[in-house]
């Protein structure tokens, strides 16, 4: 088990989006899943002992100003949407290190840090849910509770999502009834542009379909002058139905 220090004191934030929330959002892959800690502007701190900065940069992938720190070759932590950068690549990091200021740069709609936890298992690096102890991590608020990294390699946890059989798509251009609140996207892939919200209960004309590399189904939809891609079957969940 690896102990990880919250990037800001626990009493100063609320969880605005969980790791699973990210996975269930159309347009995200596991590699981008994180936990969003919403709070006021304040310094972001290191999450373990013996860290080294791998990235301290502006990201064109929506992270804004982001830092990515390696701890002992077995734990890596990303903080995204920072206001500024207080460290450079190669700098040493401890729990007392200021990485930068929590803010809302990049693809963000409010002050928060997008907090990604990566663990190196026998099979390689894996992005994990910091609130799921079965994945080998435990979040703590007091640095006195941190246990310095030791032997932490363990078997890879089971996959969280199993891609089911792909259902048959209609051969005609039907109408899709939106069953969950989703985003209309510019393309059915990661980092596509957000074209706005699609509300549950709305009906859209279906003009085409696409299946991505993970077996997720996307439908090209149109309503009035709005055209884009919407998730029909994502991470094993159905987001709209044909009517």
C-alpha positions as CSV (number, residue, x, y, z in Angstrom):
1,X,0.0,0.0,0.0
2,X,1.3,3.5,-0.9
3,X,0.3,6.4,1.2
4,X,-0.3,9.6,-0.7
5,X,-0.7,13.1,0.7
6,X,-3.6,15.2,-0.4
7,X,-2.4,18.0,-2.7
8,X,-4.1,20.5,-0.4
9,X,-5.4,20.2,3.2
10,X,-8.5,18.0,3.3
11,X,-10.6,20.6,5.2
12,X,-10.1,23.1,2.4
13,X,-11.7,21.3,-0.6
14,X,-14.6,19.3,-1.8
15,X,-14.6,16.6,-4.5
16,X,-16.2,18.0,-7.6
17,X,-15.6,15.0,-9.8
18,X,-14.4,11.5,-9.0
19,X,-12.1,9.2,-10.9
20,X,-15.1,7.1,-12.0
21,X,-17.0,10.3,-13.1
22,X,-14.1,11.0,-15.5
23,X,-14.2,7.4,-16.9
24,X,-17.9,7.7,-17.5
25,X,-17.7,11.0,-19.3
26,X,-17.8,10.6,-23.1
27,X,-14.5,11.6,-24.7
28,X,-12.3,10.5,-21.8
29,X,-9.9,7.6,-21.6
30,X,-8.5,6.0,-18.5
31,X,-5.2,7.8,-19.1
32,X,-6.9,11.1,-18.4
33,X,-9.0,10.0,-15.4
34,X,-8.4,11.9,-12.2
35,X,-10.1,13.3,-9.1
36,X,-11.0,16.9,-9.1
37,X,-10.5,18.8,-5.8
38,X,-12.4,22.1,-5.9
39,X,-11.1,24.9,-3.7
40,X,-9.9,28.5,-3.4
41,X,-6.5,29.5,-4.7
42,X,-3.8,28.0,-2.5
43,X,-0.4,26.3,-2.9
44,X,-0.3,22.7,-4.1
45,X,2.1,20.5,-2.2
46,X,4.1,17.4,-2.9
47,X,2.5,14.1,-2.2
48,X,5.3,11.9,-1.0
49,X,9.0,11.9,0.0
50,X,11.8,11.7,-2.5
51,X,10.1,13.1,-5.6
52,X,11.5,14.4,-8.9
53,X,9.6,16.7,-11.3
54,X,9.1,15.1,-14.7
55,X,6.9,17.8,-16.2
56,X,6.3,21.5,-15.3
57,X,4.7,23.0,-18.3
58,X,1.7,24.4,-20.1
59,X,-0.3,21.5,-21.6
60,X,-2.1,21.6,-25.0
61,X,-4.2,18.6,-23.9
62,X,-6.5,20.7,-21.6
63,X,-4.4,20.4,-18.4
64,X,-3.4,24.1,-18.5
65,X,-0.4,24.6,-16.3
66,X,0.5,21.2,-14.9
67,X,3.1,19.4,-12.9
68,X,3.9,15.7,-13.0
69,X,6.1,14.3,-10.3
70,X,7.8,10.9,-10.0
71,X,8.3,9.4,-6.5
72,X,10.8,6.6,-6.4
73,X,9.9,5.2,-9.7
74,X,6.7,3.6,-8.4
75,X,4.4,6.5,-7.8
76,X,3.6,9.5,-10.1
77,X,1.2,12.4,-9.3
78,X,-0.2,15.0,-11.7
79,X,-1.8,18.3,-10.7
80,X,-3.5,20.2,-13.5
81,X,-5.1,23.6,-14.1
82,X,-2.6,25.4,-12.0
83,X,-2.3,29.2,-12.0
84,X,1.4,29.1,-12.1
85,X,4.5,26.8,-11.9
86,X,6.7,26.9,-8.8
87,X,9.1,24.1,-9.8
88,X,11.2,23.1,-12.8
89,X,11.9,19.8,-14.5
90,X,14.4,17.8,-12.4
91,X,13.7,19.6,-9.1
92,X,13.5,17.5,-5.9
93,X,10.1,17.4,-4.3
94,X,9.0,16.7,-0.7
95,X,5.6,17.2,1.1
96,X,6.7,20.7,1.9
97,X,7.4,21.6,-1.7
98,X,5.1,24.2,-3.4
99,X,4.4,23.0,-6.9
100,X,2.3,26.0,-7.9
101,X,-1.1,27.5,-7.2
102,X,-4.5,25.8,-7.5
103,X,-6.6,27.6,-10.1
104,X,-8.6,27.0,-13.3
105,X,-6.3,27.2,-16.4
106,X,-6.8,25.0,-19.5
107,X,-10.0,23.0,-20.0
108,X,-11.6,24.0,-16.7
109,X,-14.8,25.7,-15.5
110,X,-13.8,26.5,-12.0
111,X,-11.0,26.5,-9.4
112,X,-9.8,23.0,-8.8
113,X,-6.8,20.7,-9.2
114,X,-7.2,17.6,-11.5
115,X,-5.3,15.1,-9.4
116,X,-4.0,11.9,-11.1
117,X,-2.4,9.0,-9.3
118,X,-0.2,6.6,-11.2
119,X,1.3,3.4,-9.8
120,X,3.9,1.2,-11.5
121,X,2.7,-2.4,-11.3
122,X,4.6,-5.4,-12.7
123,X,2.8,-4.9,-16.0
124,X,3.7,-1.1,-16.2
125,X,2.2,2.2,-15.2
126,X,-1.5,2.4,-14.5
127,X,-3.7,5.4,-13.6
128,X,-5.7,4.4,-10.5
129,X,-8.6,5.7,-8.3
130,X,-7.0,7.3,-5.2
131,X,-10.2,6.5,-3.2
132,X,-10.0,2.8,-4.0
133,X,-7.7,1.0,-1.5
134,X,-7.8,-2.2,-3.7
135,X,-5.7,-0.3,-6.2
136,X,-2.9,0.0,-3.7
137,X,-3.1,3.6,-2.6
138,X,-4.3,5.3,0.6
139,X,-4.8,9.1,0.8
140,X,-3.8,10.8,4.0
141,X,-4.2,14.4,5.2
142,X,-1.3,14.6,7.7
143,X,2.2,14.2,6.4
144,X,3.1,12.5,9.6
145,X,1.0,9.6,8.4
146,X,3.0,9.2,5.2
147,X,4.9,5.9,5.1
148,X,8.1,6.3,2.9
149,X,8.0,4.2,-0.2
150,X,9.2,0.7,0.1
151,X,8.3,-2.5,-1.7
152,X,5.0,-1.6,-3.3
153,X,5.0,-3.6,-6.5
154,X,1.9,-5.8,-6.7
155,X,-0.2,-7.7,-9.2
156,X,-2.3,-5.5,-11.6
157,X,-5.8,-5.0,-10.3
158,X,-8.7,-6.4,-12.4
159,X,-10.0,-4.2,-15.1
160,X,-12.7,-1.8,-13.9
161,X,-14.7,-1.9,-17.2
162,X,-15.4,-4.8,-19.5
163,X,-16.4,-3.8,-23.1
164,X,-19.6,-5.8,-23.9
165,X,-20.7,-7.0,-27.3
166,X,-21.6,-4.2,-29.7
167,X,-25.3,-4.0,-30.3
168,X,-26.6,-3.8,-33.9
169,X,-27.2,-0.2,-35.2
170,X,-30.3,0.7,-37.1
171,X,-29.9,0.8,-40.9
172,X,-32.1,3.8,-41.2
173,X,-31.7,7.3,-39.8
174,X,-33.8,7.2,-36.7
175,X,-34.4,9.7,-33.8
176,X,-32.3,9.3,-30.7
177,X,-33.7,10.1,-27.3
178,X,-31.1,11.4,-24.9
179,X,-31.3,9.4,-21.6
180,X,-28.4,11.1,-19.7
181,X,-26.9,14.5,-19.5
182,X,-24.0,14.5,-22.0
183,X,-21.7,16.8,-24.0
184,X,-22.0,17.2,-27.7
185,X,-18.5,16.7,-29.2
186,X,-16.8,17.8,-32.3
187,X,-15.3,14.4,-33.0
188,X,-15.7,11.0,-31.3
189,X,-12.3,10.9,-29.8
190,X,-10.2,12.2,-26.9
191,X,-9.6,15.9,-26.7
192,X,-12.4,16.7,-29.1
193,X,-14.1,20.1,-28.6
194,X,-17.1,20.5,-26.3
195,X,-20.0,21.9,-28.3
196,X,-22.3,22.3,-25.4
197,X,-24.7,20.2,-23.2
198,X,-27.3,17.8,-24.4
199,X,-30.1,17.4,-21.9
200,X,-32.0,14.3,-20.9
201,X,-35.3,14.0,-22.7
202,X,-34.2,15.8,-25.9
203,X,-34.7,14.1,-29.2
204,X,-32.0,14.4,-31.9
205,X,-31.9,13.1,-35.5
206,X,-29.2,10.4,-36.1
207,X,-27.2,11.0,-39.3
208,X,-24.3,8.6,-38.9
209,X,-22.3,6.4,-36.5
210,X,-18.8,5.5,-35.6
211,X,-17.1,2.9,-33.3
212,X,-13.8,3.9,-31.7
213,X,-10.8,1.7,-30.7
214,X,-12.3,0.9,-27.3
215,X,-15.5,-0.4,-28.7
216,X,-17.5,2.7,-27.8
217,X,-20.3,3.7,-30.1
218,X,-20.7,7.4,-31.2
219,X,-23.6,8.8,-33.2
220,X,-23.6,11.8,-35.4
221,X,-26.6,13.8,-34.4
222,X,-28.4,16.9,-35.5
223,X,-31.0,19.1,-34.1
224,X,-32.0,22.4,-35.7
225,X,-28.6,24.0,-36.5
226,X,-26.6,22.0,-34.0
227,X,-24.5,19.1,-35.3
228,X,-22.0,17.0,-33.5
229,X,-21.1,13.6,-32.0
230,X,-22.8,12.1,-28.9
231,X,-22.0,8.9,-27.0
232,X,-24.5,6.1,-27.5
233,X,-22.6,3.3,-25.8
234,X,-19.6,4.3,-23.6
235,X,-17.7,2.2,-21.0
236,X,-20.5,-0.3,-21.0
237,X,-23.2,2.3,-20.4
238,X,-26.0,3.4,-22.7
239,X,-26.3,7.2,-23.1
240,X,-29.2,7.4,-25.6
241,X,-31.7,5.2,-27.2
242,X,-33.5,4.9,-30.5
243,X,-37.1,6.0,-30.8
